Amino acid sequence: MKRMSQLLACGLFLLLFVPQAEAKEYDLVVYGGTSGAVTAAVQAKRLGKSVVIVCPDTHLGGLSSGGLGWTDTGNKAVIGGLAREFYHRVWKHYQTPEAWKWQERKNYGDKGQGTPAIDGAQRTMWIFEPHVAEAVFDEFVKESQIPVYRDEWLDRKSGVKKTGDRIASITTLSGKTFSGKMFIDATYEGDLMATAGVSYHVGREANSVYGEEWNGVQTGVLHHRHHFGPNAVKEKISPYKVPGDPSSGLLPRISGANPGKYGSGDKKIQAYCFRMCLTNHDANRVPFPKPEGYDPSQYELLLRIYDAGWRQTFAKFDPIPNFKTDTNNHGPMSTDNIGYNYDYPEASYARRKEIIKEHATYQQGWLYFIANDPRVPAEVQSKMQKWGLAKDEFTDNGNWPHQLYIREARRMIGEFVMTENELLKKKPTPDSVGMGSYTMDSHNVQRYVTPEGYVQNEGDIGVSTRGPYKIAYGSLVPKKGECANLLVPVCVSSSHIAFGSIRMEPVFMILGHSAATAAAIALDQQLDVQDVPYEQLKAQLIKEGQVLEAPPEVKYGSNGINPETLKGIVVDDSQAKLTGHWTTSRSSKKYVASGYSHESNTKDGKAAARFETKVPRAGRYDVRYAYPPNTNRSSQVKVTIHHAGGTAAKTINQKEKPPLDGVFISLGEYEFTPDQQAVVEVSNADANGYVIIDAVQWIPVKE
């Protein structure tokens, strides 16, 4: 009897104190707590699959519930499936009077990114409070009865068990093991993907790797107002502790004098920050706390920026309901902690925790410094003192966001790599499983000293995708042979600059949904994820409300002319071969396709565009050139036509309105044959204003 008692006690001890494996095998194990993780799990459950969410997070929703309430949407018409359902549920929440605790709805303006924040016609709402988003995500999983294991961290040393090229189970640091037939890594970091032995990249690829323009080091490129230069800080600012004296040493938060060669790759990543929820409503405002480790010397550069006349501190205090903001980085030294995250993607959990704490200290200190340091301009300080943290947000974390904005970490190198060429439609994208449309956006990567001895930021890019673009199924799956039952809808297979657009929260929700549908088909047919039949996947996704291809009215907008409606052969500027720096624009009221390009009025003679095609049959063609006119255009744009008889040179005055429908001007009629390229070249040599390229058209002449 005593022996039996000892055995029972021993068994009870083992039951209570030895981590137990999860006995159940799930159809799908989703690792991560992001918005994409939730949509993946919900979609799998709706398709009748057993699913579990295992995540290191304690709150579901990632950035969507972590402060990013001012949604970066791009063209909202291509947001479908569970992503659109999420924004519909947010809209439903705000239909009740109780939702407007501090503010009446009638006083909430239609301030949004080109469309109303509240879209009653579409029954969606794109701008919201963090706690509302989290409630929607929690509601999703509760309705679907999906078990969620929170604060469970993948054992990155031995926590992935594989049988051949298939994951059999994952084990967390607490000792819990989750077995599954299919797995989805929906983390911002890609820890499951990496631990499973899947290929990935960290940092910026050189432009030469994928034939891109905007990927590698971007010294000299000043797209937004997050730099030292025109339309930001006009005065040149010394980076040294004693202005002009290199021997005095660099100010804090400046890296050095070697940013790297233009276009080269590196292991550096764009800056992180917290998307803060602030309020100026006294009843709900908590004054900015002085963080532990606060050091005012870290913000000396900010004082010099203020002394130079910069006053844009509050430009990205974007309004969300109830007198709150989603406050984002803005300016040459703001909430982005430039250069302090390079080792985060592959760092240990302990090191990541240190990085997150350092970011919080820097950003909280930035707020406290502006609100309290007597050297800050009085008009800025008095305004900042009216703001504070929102008392009813992030209540278990001192009203501070629980999620650092991991804008970029690991990126898988999968079956297909999305690059700027696909986003700009220079190359076709196969097997669409969703669409993106936001600007290719990278925040600054480094702050350095120029050869002239001044401070400058580098890496900030904002390049239009010229309308929605497709995202390939191959970018969600590893290379064949690496892992047969894993999908990756967040750390997708893409270049750095392509990921700058794909990385938006609505897109993560779209791709999480599509990944789960693909996993269900693979399960039903016992296939590797790389072998899922696309036509079947496509049909199912369309049935579920996903948008896989934009109709012309969405693709080109109200100002764009659908090139398919034009006669002959049309080559858009997005298809031209470009040298030098060209910037896309959609400012004019009429253009071909989704926009046009200009060379920023550089007058350097280095910008050229080559439009080329092959005619279907020999004959005479009217060659036409399209450009939107304006008074700031060059009156002497040099154009060369290459035809069967040789070359012809033309000079165009782009200040004048094109005579053909206000869009095209004829360059003349020329002979062309199918065995040689038909070419039109445009240069900014000797230009005296902006040089515009929009499209070139070849129309057969009836004889």
C-alpha positions as CSV (number, residue, x, y, z in Angstrom):
1,M,0.0,0.0,0.0
2,K,2.9,2.3,0.9
3,R,4.6,1.4,-2.4
4,M,1.3,2.2,-4.3
5,S,1.1,5.6,-2.6
6,Q,4.7,6.4,-3.5
7,L,4.0,5.5,-7.2
8,L,0.8,7.7,-7.2
9,A,2.7,10.6,-5.7
10,C,5.5,10.2,-8.2
11,G,3.0,10.1,-11.0
12,L,1.2,13.2,-9.7
13,F,4.6,15.0,-9.4
14,L,5.4,14.2,-13.1
15,L,1.9,15.3,-14.2
16,L,2.2,18.6,-12.4
17,F,5.8,19.5,-12.9
18,V,7.1,17.8,-16.1
19,P,5.9,19.6,-19.3
20,Q,3.4,17.4,-21.2
21,A,3.1,17.1,-24.9
22,E,-0.1,18.0,-26.6
23,A,-1.6,14.7,-27.5
24,K,-3.7,15.9,-30.3
25,E,-2.4,16.2,-33.9
26,Y,-3.9,19.3,-35.6
27,D,-4.6,19.7,-39.3
28,L,-2.9,23.1,-39.0
29,V,-0.6,24.6,-36.5
30,V,-0.3,28.4,-36.8
31,Y,2.8,29.9,-35.1
32,G,2.4,33.6,-34.4
33,G,-0.2,36.0,-33.0
34,T,-0.2,38.6,-35.9
35,S,-3.2,39.7,-37.8
36,G,-2.2,37.2,-40.5
37,A,-2.0,34.4,-38.0
38,V,-5.6,35.1,-36.9
39,T,-7.0,35.2,-40.4
40,A,-5.1,32.0,-41.3
41,A,-6.5,30.1,-38.3
42,V,-10.0,31.3,-38.8
43,Q,-10.0,30.5,-42.5
44,A,-8.7,26.9,-41.8
45,K,-11.4,26.4,-39.2
46,R,-14.1,27.6,-41.6
47,L,-12.9,25.0,-44.1
48,G,-13.4,22.3,-41.5
49,K,-9.9,21.8,-40.3
50,S,-8.6,21.5,-36.8
51,V,-6.3,24.3,-35.9
52,V,-4.4,25.8,-33.0
53,I,-2.6,29.2,-32.6
54,V,0.7,29.0,-30.8
55,C,2.3,32.4,-30.2
56,P,4.9,34.2,-28.2
57,D,2.5,37.1,-27.9
58,T,0.0,37.7,-25.1
59,H,-2.2,39.9,-27.3
60,L,-3.5,38.9,-30.7
61,G,-3.3,41.1,-33.8
62,G,0.3,42.2,-33.9
63,L,0.6,45.8,-35.1
64,S,-3.1,46.1,-36.0
65,S,-3.9,45.9,-32.3
66,G,-0.6,47.3,-31.2
67,G,-1.0,50.9,-32.2
68,L,-1.3,50.9,-36.0
69,G,-4.9,52.2,-36.2
70,W,-4.3,54.5,-39.1
71,T,-4.3,51.7,-41.6
72,D,-1.9,51.8,-44.5
73,T,-4.2,50.5,-47.2
74,G,-3.3,51.8,-50.6
75,N,-6.3,50.9,-52.9
76,K,-9.0,49.6,-50.6
77,A,-10.9,48.0,-53.5
78,V,-8.3,45.1,-53.6
79,I,-8.7,44.2,-49.9
80,G,-11.0,41.2,-49.8
81,G,-11.8,38.0,-47.9
82,L,-11.2,37.9,-44.1
83,A,-9.2,41.1,-44.2
84,R,-12.2,43.0,-45.4
85,E,-14.4,41.2,-42.9
86,F,-12.0,42.5,-40.2
87,Y,-12.6,46.1,-41.3
88,H,-16.3,45.4,-41.5
89,R,-16.4,44.2,-37.9
90,V,-14.5,47.3,-36.9
91,W,-17.2,49.4,-38.7
92,K,-19.9,47.4,-36.8
93,H,-18.3,48.3,-33.5
94,Y,-18.4,52.0,-34.2
95,Q,-22.1,51.9,-35.1
96,T,-23.0,51.9,-31.4
97,P,-23.1,55.1,-29.3
98,E,-21.1,53.4,-26.6
99,A,-18.1,53.1,-28.9
100,W,-17.7,56.8,-28.9
101,K,-16.8,57.1,-25.3
102,W,-14.9,60.4,-25.4
103,Q,-16.1,61.8,-28.7
104,E,-19.3,62.1,-30.6
105,R,-19.3,60.4,-34.0
106,K,-20.7,63.4,-35.8
107,N,-17.6,65.3,-34.8
108,Y,-15.3,62.7,-36.3
109,G,-14.3,63.9,-39.7
110,D,-13.8,61.8,-42.8
111,K,-10.0,62.1,-42.6
112,G,-8.5,59.2,-44.3
113,Q,-6.0,58.3,-47.0
114,G,-8.0,59.7,-49.9
115,T,-11.3,58.0,-48.8
116,P,-13.4,58.4,-45.7
117,A,-12.3,56.8,-42.4
118,I,-15.8,55.5,-42.1
119,D,-17.1,54.0,-45.4
120,G,-20.8,53.5,-44.8
121,A,-21.4,52.4,-48.4
122,Q,-18.9,49.6,-48.1
123,R,-19.7,49.0,-44.4
124,T,-16.0,49.2,-43.5
125,M,-13.9,51.4,-41.2
126,W,-10.2,51.7,-41.8
127,I,-9.2,53.8,-38.8
128,F,-9.7,52.5,-35.2
129,E,-8.5,52.3,-31.6
130,P,-6.0,49.5,-30.7
131,H,-8.3,47.9,-28.1
132,V,-11.1,47.7,-30.6
133,A,-8.9,45.8,-33.1
134,E,-7.8,43.4,-30.4
135,A,-11.4,42.8,-29.4
136,V,-12.3,41.9,-33.0
137,F,-9.4,39.5,-33.3
138,D,-10.4,37.9,-30.0
139,E,-14.0,37.7,-31.2
140,F,-12.8,35.9,-34.4
141,V,-11.0,33.1,-32.5
142,K,-13.7,32.8,-29.9
143,E,-16.4,32.4,-32.5
144,S,-14.4,29.8,-34.3
145,Q,-13.5,28.0,-31.0
146,I,-9.8,28.1,-31.9
147,P,-7.5,27.2,-29.0
148,V,-4.8,29.9,-28.4
149,Y,-1.6,29.2,-26.5
150,R,-0.2,32.5,-25.6
151,D,3.3,33.4,-24.3
152,E,4.6,30.2,-25.9
153,W,8.1,30.7,-27.5
154,L,9.4,28.3,-30.1
155,D,12.5,26.4,-29.0
156,R,14.8,27.7,-31.8
157,K,17.5,25.1,-31.0
158,S,15.6,21.8,-31.1
159,G,12.0,22.8,-31.2
160,V,11.2,21.7,-34.8
161,K,11.0,18.0,-35.5
162,K,11.0,17.1,-39.1
163,T,10.4,13.8,-40.9
164,G,12.2,14.2,-44.2
165,D,11.1,17.5,-45.6
166,R,8.0,17.7,-43.5
167,I,7.6,19.3,-40.1
168,A,6.0,16.8,-37.7
169,S,5.8,19.0,-34.6
170,I,7.1,22.1,-32.8
171,T,8.0,22.4,-29.2
172,T,8.1,25.6,-27.2
173,L,10.4,26.7,-24.4
174,S,7.8,25.7,-21.8
175,G,8.0,22.1,-23.1
176,K,4.7,22.0,-24.9
177,T,4.7,20.1,-28.2
178,F,2.2,20.7,-31.0
179,S,2.0,18.1,-33.7
180,G,0.4,19.0,-37.1
181,K,0.0,18.0,-40.7
182,M,0.4,21.5,-41.9
183,F,2.2,24.6,-40.4
184,I,2.0,28.3,-41.0
185,D,4.7,30.7,-39.8
186,A,2.8,34.0,-39.3
187,T,5.4,35.8,-37.1
188,Y,7.1,39.1,-38.0
189,E,10.5,37.4,-37.4
190,G,10.2,34.1,-39.3
191,D,11.5,32.0,-36.4
192,L,9.7,28.8,-37.4
193,M,10.7,29.2,-41.0
194,A,14.3,29.6,-40.1
195,T,14.4,26.8,-37.5
196,A,12.9,24.5,-40.1
197,G,15.9,25.1,-42.3
198,V,14.1,27.2,-44.9
199,S,16.3,29.7,-46.9
200,Y,15.9,33.4,-46.1
201,H,17.6,36.7,-46.4
202,V,18.2,39.6,-44.0
203,G,19.0,43.1,-45.1
204,R,19.0,44.8,-48.5
205,E,20.0,43.0,-51.6
206,A,22.2,44.8,-54.1
207,N,20.3,46.2,-57.0
208,S,22.1,43.7,-59.3
209,V,20.7,40.6,-57.6
210,Y,17.2,41.0,-59.0
211,G,17.7,43.8,-61.5
212,E,16.1,46.5,-59.3
213,E,16.6,50.2,-58.9
214,W,15.4,50.9,-55.4
215,N,16.7,48.0,-53.3
216,G,20.3,48.6,-52.2
217,V,22.0,51.6,-50.5
218,Q,20.2,54.8,-51.6
219,T,22.6,57.6,-50.8
220,G,21.5,60.8,-52.5
221,V,17.8,59.8,-52.7
222,L,15.5,62.1,-50.7
223,H,11.9,61.0,-51.2
224,H,10.1,61.9,-48.0
225,R,10.7,64.6,-45.4
226,H,12.7,62.2,-43.2
227,H,16.1,63.6,-44.1
228,F,18.3,66.6,-43.9
229,G,17.8,68.6,-47.1
230,P,15.2,70.3,-49.3
231,N,11.6,70.4,-48.0
232,A,12.8,69.1,-44.6
233,V,15.8,70.7,-42.9
234,K,17.3,73.3,-45.3
235,E,20.4,74.1,-43.2
236,K,23.3,71.7,-43.2
237,I,23.9,70.3,-39.7
238,S,27.2,69.3,-38.2
239,P,27.2,65.8,-36.7
240,Y,30.0,66.6,-34.3
241,K,29.7,67.3,-30.6
242,V,31.5,70.6,-31.2
243,P,30.0,71.8,-34.5
244,G,32.6,71.6,-37.3
245,D,35.2,69.8,-35.2
246,P,35.6,66.0,-36.1
247,S,38.0,65.6,-33.2
248,S,35.2,66.2,-30.7
249,G,33.5,63.0,-31.7
250,L,30.1,62.3,-33.1
251,L,26.8,63.1,-31.5
252,P,24.7,60.2,-30.3
253,R,22.6,58.3,-32.9
254,I,25.0,58.9,-35.8
255,S,26.7,55.9,-37.2
256,G,29.7,57.1,-39.1
257,A,31.1,58.2,-42.5
258,N,30.7,55.0,-44.7
259,P,27.1,54.4,-45.7
260,G,28.2,52.0,-48.5
261,K,28.3,52.3,-52.3
262,Y,25.0,53.3,-54.0
263,G,23.1,50.3,-55.0
264,S,25.1,47.8,-53.0
265,G,23.6,45.4,-50.5
266,D,24.1,45.2,-46.8
267,K,22.8,43.4,-43.7
268,K,21.1,46.5,-42.4
269,I,17.3,46.9,-42.0
270,Q,14.9,49.8,-41.9
271,A,14.2,51.4,-38.6
272,Y,11.7,50.2,-36.0
273,C,9.5,52.2,-33.7
274,F,6.4,51.9,-31.6
275,R,3.2,53.2,-33.2
276,M,1.9,55.2,-30.2
277,C,-1.7,55.9,-29.2
278,L,-1.7,59.4,-27.8
279,T,-4.5,61.7,-26.6
280,N,-4.9,65.4,-25.8
281,H,-8.2,64.7,-24.0
282,D,-7.6,65.5,-20.4
283,A,-10.0,63.0,-19.0
284,N,-8.1,60.2,-20.7
285,R,-4.6,61.6,-20.8
286,V,-1.5,60.2,-18.9
287,P,1.5,62.6,-18.9
288,F,4.5,61.3,-20.6
289,P,6.6,59.4,-18.0
290,K,10.3,59.8,-17.6
291,P,11.7,56.4,-18.7
292,E,14.3,54.5,-16.7
293,G,17.7,55.2,-18.2
294,Y,16.6,58.6,-19.7
295,D,19.6,60.5,-21.1
296,P,18.9,64.0,-22.6
297,S,22.2,63.9,-24.5
298,Q,20.7,61.3,-26.9
299,Y,18.6,64.1,-28.4
300,E,21.2,66.8,-29.0
301,L,20.8,66.4,-32.7
302,L,17.1,67.1,-32.3
303,L,17.9,70.4,-30.7
304,R,20.1,71.4,-33.7
305,I,17.2,70.4,-36.0
306,Y,14.9,72.7,-34.1
307,D,17.5,75.5,-34.1
308,A,17.6,75.1,-37.9
309,G,13.9,76.0,-38.0
310,W,12.2,72.6,-38.3
311,R,8.7,72.5,-36.8
312,Q,7.0,69.4,-38.1
313,T,6.9,67.4,-34.9
314,F,3.2,66.8,-35.0
315,A,2.8,66.1,-38.7
316,K,2.1,62.3,-38.1
317,F,-0.2,62.6,-35.1
318,D,-2.9,60.9,-37.3
319,P,-6.4,61.0,-35.7
320,I,-8.3,57.9,-34.7
321,P,-11.6,57.9,-32.8
322,N,-12.1,59.3,-29.3
323,F,-9.5,62.1,-29.5
324,K,-6.6,59.7,-30.0
325,T,-3.8,59.3,-32.5
326,D,-1.8,56.7,-34.3
327,T,1.5,58.6,-34.0
328,N,4.2,57.5,-36.4
329,N,7.7,58.6,-37.3
330,H,8.1,61.9,-39.1
331,G,11.2,64.0,-39.8
332,P,15.0,63.6,-39.7
333,M,15.1,62.6,-36.0
334,S,11.8,61.3,-34.8
335,T,10.5,58.1,-33.2
336,D,12.3,55.8,-35.6
337,N,15.3,54.4,-33.8
338,I,17.7,54.4,-36.7
339,G,20.5,51.9,-36.7
340,Y,19.7,50.1,-33.4
341,N,17.9,47.0,-34.8
342,Y,20.4,45.4,-37.2
343,D,20.8,42.2,-35.2
344,Y,17.2,41.9,-34.2
345,P,16.0,39.4,-36.9
346,E,18.4,36.6,-35.9
347,A,19.0,37.6,-32.3
348,S,18.3,35.4,-29.3
349,Y,15.1,36.1,-27.4
350,A,17.1,37.7,-24.6
351,R,18.9,40.0,-27.0
352,R,15.6,40.9,-28.7
353,K,14.2,41.8,-25.4
354,E,17.1,44.2,-24.8
355,I,16.5,45.8,-28.3
356,I,12.8,46.3,-27.6
357,K,13.6,47.9,-24.2
358,E,16.2,50.2,-25.8
359,H,13.7,51.2,-28.4
360,A,11.1,52.0,-25.7
361,T,13.6,54.0,-23.7
362,Y,14.7,56.0,-26.7
363,Q,11.1,56.7,-27.8
364,Q,9.7,57.5,-24.4
365,G,12.7,59.6,-23.8
366,W,12.0,61.5,-27.1
367,L,8.6,62.4,-25.9
368,Y,9.7,63.3,-22.4
369,F,12.6,65.4,-23.8
370,I,10.3,67.5,-26.0
371,A,7.7,68.0,-23.3
372,N,10.2,68.9,-20.5
373,D,13.7,70.0,-21.6
374,P,13.9,73.8,-21.4
375,R,16.1,74.0,-24.6
376,V,13.2,72.8,-26.8
377,P,11.4,75.7,-28.6
378,A,8.6,77.0,-26.4
379,E,5.9,76.7,-29.1
380,V,6.8,73.0,-29.6
381,Q,7.1,72.2,-25.9
382,S,3.8,73.8,-24.9
383,K,2.0,71.8,-27.6
384,M,3.6,68.5,-26.6
385,Q,2.7,69.1,-23.0
386,K,-1.0,68.9,-24.0
387,W,-0.5,65.3,-25.2
388,G,0.0,62.1,-23.3
389,L,-0.6,58.4,-23.4
390,A,-4.2,57.1,-23.6
391,K,-5.3,55.8,-20.2
392,D,-7.7,53.2,-21.7
393,E,-5.2,51.7,-24.1
394,F,-2.5,49.0,-23.3
395,T,-3.7,48.9,-19.7
396,D,-1.5,46.0,-18.8
397,N,1.7,47.7,-20.2
398,G,1.7,51.1,-18.7
399,N,-0.4,52.4,-21.6
400,W,2.6,51.7,-23.9
401,P,2.1,49.6,-27.1
402,H,2.9,45.9,-26.5
403,Q,4.2,45.4,-30.0
404,L,7.3,47.0,-31.5
405,Y,6.9,47.8,-35.2
406,I,9.0,45.1,-36.8
407,R,8.9,46.6,-40.3
408,E,11.2,44.0,-41.7
409,A,13.2,41.0,-40.3
410,R,13.9,37.8,-42.1
411,R,12.4,37.3,-45.6
412,M,12.1,33.8,-47.1
413,I,13.7,32.9,-50.4
414,G,11.0,30.7,-51.7
415,E,9.7,29.2,-54.9
416,F,9.1,32.7,-56.3
417,V,10.7,36.0,-55.2
418,M,8.6,39.1,-55.4
419,T,10.7,42.1,-56.6
420,E,10.0,45.7,-57.6
421,N,9.8,44.5,-61.2
422,E,6.6,42.6,-60.4
423,L,5.1,45.4,-58.3
424,L,5.8,47.9,-61.1
425,K,4.4,45.4,-63.6
426,K,7.6,45.3,-65.6
427,K,7.4,41.5,-65.2
428,P,4.3,39.3,-64.9
429,T,3.4,37.8,-61.6
430,P,2.2,34.2,-61.7
431,D,-0.5,32.5,-59.6
432,S,-2.0,35.5,-57.8
433,V,-3.3,34.8,-54.2
434,G,-4.0,38.4,-53.3
435,M,-3.1,41.9,-54.1
436,G,-1.1,44.8,-52.6
437,S,-1.1,48.5,-53.7
438,Y,0.7,50.6,-51.1
439,T,3.8,52.6,-52.0
440,M,7.1,50.7,-51.9
441,D,8.1,52.2,-48.6
442,S,11.3,51.8,-46.6
443,H,12.1,53.9,-43.6
444,N,15.6,55.1,-43.0
445,V,18.3,52.5,-42.5
446,Q,21.2,54.5,-41.3
447,R,22.3,58.0,-40.2
448,Y,25.7,58.9,-41.5
449,V,28.3,61.7,-42.1
450,T,28.5,62.9,-45.7
451,P,31.9,63.5,-47.3
452,E,31.4,67.2,-46.8
453,G,31.1,66.7,-43.1
454,Y,27.3,67.0,-42.5
455,V,24.7,64.6,-41.1
456,Q,22.3,62.8,-43.4
457,N,19.8,59.9,-43.3
458,E,19.8,57.1,-45.8
459,G,17.4,54.4,-46.8
460,D,14.1,56.2,-46.8
461,I,12.2,55.3,-50.0
462,G,8.7,55.9,-51.3
463,V,8.1,54.6,-54.8
464,S,4.5,54.3,-56.2
465,T,3.5,50.8,-57.5
466,R,1.3,52.6,-60.0
467,G,-1.8,50.8,-58.9
468,P,-2.5,47.4,-57.4
469,Y,-0.2,44.4,-58.1
470,K,-0.6,40.7,-57.8
471,I,1.3,38.6,-55.1
472,A,2.4,35.1,-56.3
473,Y,1.5,31.9,-54.5
474,G,5.2,30.9,-54.9
475,S,6.2,33.7,-52.5
476,L,4.3,32.0,-49.7
477,V,6.0,28.6,-50.0
478,P,9.6,27.4,-49.4
479,K,11.7,26.0,-52.2
480,K,10.8,22.5,-53.2
481,G,12.7,20.1,-51.0
482,E,13.2,22.4,-48.1
483,C,9.8,22.0,-46.4
484,A,6.7,20.5,-47.9
485,N,4.1,21.5,-45.3
486,L,5.0,25.0,-44.3
487,L,3.5,28.3,-45.6
488,V,4.9,31.8,-44.7
489,P,2.4,34.6,-45.3
490,V,4.2,37.4,-43.3
491,C,8.0,36.9,-44.0
492,V,7.1,36.3,-47.6
493,S,9.7,35.6,-50.3
494,S,10.5,39.1,-51.6
495,S,13.3,41.6,-52.0
496,H,13.8,44.4,-49.4
497,I,12.1,47.1,-51.5
498,A,9.2,44.8,-52.7
499,F,8.6,43.9,-49.0
500,G,8.3,47.6,-48.4
501,S,4.9,47.5,-49.9
502,I,3.8,44.0,-49.2
503,R,4.5,44.4,-45.4
504,M,1.2,46.3,-44.8
505,E,-1.3,44.8,-42.3
506,P,-4.2,44.3,-44.7
507,V,-1.9,42.4,-47.0
508,F,-0.7,40.1,-44.2
509,M,-4.4,39.3,-43.4
510,I,-5.1,38.6,-47.1
511,L,-2.0,36.3,-47.4
512,G,-2.8,34.5,-44.1
513,H,-6.3,33.7,-45.5
514,S,-4.9,32.5,-48.8
515,A,-2.2,30.4,-47.1
516,A,-4.8,28.6,-45.0
517,T,-6.9,27.8,-48.1
518,A,-3.9,26.4,-49.8
519,A,-3.0,24.3,-46.7
520,A,-6.5,22.9,-46.7
521,I,-6.3,21.9,-50.4
522,A,-2.9,20.3,-49.7
523,L,-4.4,18.4,-46.8
524,D,-7.4,17.1,-48.7
525,Q,-5.2,15.9,-51.6
526,Q,-2.2,14.9,-49.6
527,L,0.1,17.2,-51.5
528,D,3.2,19.2,-50.8
529,V,2.3,22.9,-50.5
530,Q,4.5,23.5,-53.6
531,D,2.2,21.2,-55.6
532,V,-1.2,22.7,-54.8
533,P,-3.1,23.0,-58.2
534,Y,-3.4,26.8,-58.8
535,E,-6.6,26.7,-60.7
536,Q,-8.4,25.0,-57.9
537,L,-6.8,27.4,-55.3
538,K,-7.8,30.4,-57.5
539,A,-11.4,29.2,-57.8
540,Q,-11.7,28.7,-54.0
541,L,-10.1,32.0,-53.1
542,I,-12.5,33.9,-55.5
543,K,-15.4,32.0,-53.9
544,E,-14.2,33.2,-50.5
545,G,-14.1,36.9,-51.6
546,Q,-10.4,37.3,-52.3
547,V,-9.4,39.8,-55.0
548,L,-6.8,38.3,-57.2
549,E,-6.9,40.7,-60.2
550,A,-7.9,44.3,-60.3
551,P,-10.5,45.4,-62.9
552,P,-9.4,48.3,-65.2
553,E,-11.3,50.9,-63.2
554,V,-9.3,50.0,-60.1
555,K,-6.0,49.3,-61.9
556,Y,-5.9,52.7,-63.7
557,G,-8.1,54.9,-61.6
558,S,-10.3,57.7,-62.9
559,N,-7.4,59.5,-64.6
560,G,-5.7,56.6,-66.3
561,I,-6.5,55.5,-69.9
562,N,-6.8,51.8,-70.3
563,P,-4.0,50.9,-72.8
564,E,-6.1,48.0,-74.1
565,T,-8.6,50.5,-75.5
566,L,-6.0,52.2,-77.6
567,K,-5.1,51.2,-81.2
568,G,-2.0,49.4,-82.3
569,I,0.9,48.6,-79.9
570,V,1.2,50.6,-76.7
571,V,4.3,50.4,-74.5
572,D,3.8,52.2,-71.2
573,D,6.6,54.0,-69.3
574,S,6.3,51.2,-66.6
575,Q,7.6,48.8,-69.4
576,A,10.4,51.0,-70.7
577,K,14.0,50.3,-70.0
578,L,15.3,53.2,-67.8
579,T,18.7,54.6,-67.0
580,G,19.3,57.3,-64.4
581,H,16.7,58.2,-61.8
582,W,13.0,58.3,-62.8
583,T,10.2,59.0,-60.4
584,T,6.6,58.0,-61.0
585,S,3.7,60.4,-60.6
586,R,-0.1,60.5,-61.0
587,S,-0.6,64.2,-60.4
588,S,-1.9,65.1,-63.9
589,K,-5.6,64.7,-64.8
590,K,-5.0,62.4,-67.8
591,Y,-2.3,59.8,-68.6
592,V,-1.9,56.4,-70.0
593,A,-2.4,53.4,-67.7
594,S,-1.6,54.0,-64.0
595,G,0.8,57.0,-64.2
596,Y,3.8,58.5,-65.8
597,S,7.4,59.2,-64.9
598,H,9.8,62.2,-64.7
599,E,13.5,62.6,-64.0
600,S,13.0,65.2,-61.3
601,N,14.3,68.1,-63.5
602,T,17.9,67.0,-62.8
603,K,19.2,68.4,-66.1
604,D,22.1,66.0,-65.7
605,G,21.9,64.3,-69.1
606,K,22.0,60.9,-67.4
607,A,18.3,60.0,-67.5
608,A,17.1,58.0,-70.5
609,A,14.1,55.8,-71.4
610,R,14.0,53.1,-74.1
611,F,10.6,52.0,-75.4
612,E,10.8,48.9,-77.6
613,T,8.6,46.4,-79.2
614,K,8.3,44.2,-82.3
615,V,5.6,44.9,-84.9
616,P,3.5,41.9,-86.1
617,R,4.0,42.6,-89.8
618,A,6.2,44.8,-92.0
619,G,4.7,48.1,-93.0
620,R,4.4,51.8,-92.2
621,Y,3.4,52.8,-88.7
622,D,2.5,56.2,-87.1
623,V,4.6,56.5,-84.0
624,R,3.1,58.5,-81.2
625,Y,4.4,59.7,-77.9
626,A,2.3,60.5,-74.8
627,Y,3.1,63.0,-72.1
628,P,1.0,65.1,-69.6
629,P,1.9,68.8,-70.4
630,N,2.7,71.5,-67.8
631,T,4.4,74.8,-67.7
632,N,7.3,73.3,-65.7
633,R,8.1,70.8,-68.5
634,S,11.1,71.0,-70.8
635,S,10.5,72.7,-74.2
636,Q,13.4,70.7,-75.8
637,V,12.9,67.0,-75.1
638,K,15.1,64.9,-77.3
639,V,13.5,61.8,-78.9
640,T,15.1,59.3,-81.2
641,I,13.1,56.9,-83.4
642,H,14.8,53.7,-84.6
643,H,13.1,52.3,-87.7
644,A,13.8,50.0,-90.7
645,G,15.4,52.9,-92.6
646,G,17.7,54.1,-89.8
647,T,17.0,56.7,-87.1
648,A,15.1,60.0,-86.9
649,A,15.5,62.7,-84.3
650,K,12.8,64.9,-82.9
651,T,12.5,67.6,-80.3
652,I,9.3,68.0,-78.3
653,N,8.0,71.0,-76.4
654,Q,6.3,69.3,-73.4
655,K,4.8,72.6,-72.2
656,E,2.4,72.4,-75.1
657,K,-0.7,70.2,-75.0
658,P,-0.4,67.1,-77.2
659,P,-2.8,67.6,-80.2
660,L,-4.1,64.0,-80.3
661,D,-6.8,63.7,-77.6
662,G,-4.7,65.9,-75.4
663,V,-2.5,62.9,-74.7
664,F,-0.4,61.9,-77.8
665,I,1.8,63.7,-80.3
666,S,2.8,62.1,-83.6
667,L,6.5,61.6,-84.1
668,G,5.9,60.8,-87.8
669,E,5.3,57.7,-90.0
670,Y,8.1,55.1,-90.4
671,E,8.7,51.7,-91.9
672,F,9.2,48.8,-89.5
673,T,9.8,45.0,-90.0
674,P,9.1,42.1,-87.6
675,D,12.8,41.0,-87.6
676,Q,14.1,44.0,-85.8
677,Q,13.2,46.0,-82.7
678,A,11.0,49.1,-83.1
679,V,12.6,51.6,-80.6
680,V,11.9,55.1,-79.3
681,E,14.5,56.6,-77.0
682,V,14.0,59.7,-74.8
683,S,16.7,61.6,-73.0
684,N,17.0,64.5,-70.6
685,A,20.2,65.8,-72.3
686,D,20.0,69.6,-72.7
687,A,16.6,69.6,-71.0
688,N,15.4,73.0,-69.6
689,G,12.6,71.5,-67.4
690,Y,11.0,68.3,-66.4
691,V,11.2,65.5,-69.0
692,I,8.0,63.4,-68.9
693,I,7.6,59.8,-70.3
694,D,4.1,58.3,-70.4
695,A,3.7,55.9,-73.3
696,V,4.7,55.2,-76.9
697,Q,2.2,53.9,-79.5
698,W,2.8,52.3,-82.9
699,I,-0.4,52.4,-85.2
700,P,-0.4,50.6,-88.6
701,V,-1.0,53.1,-91.4
702,K,-3.6,51.9,-94.0
703,E,-2.2,52.2,-97.5
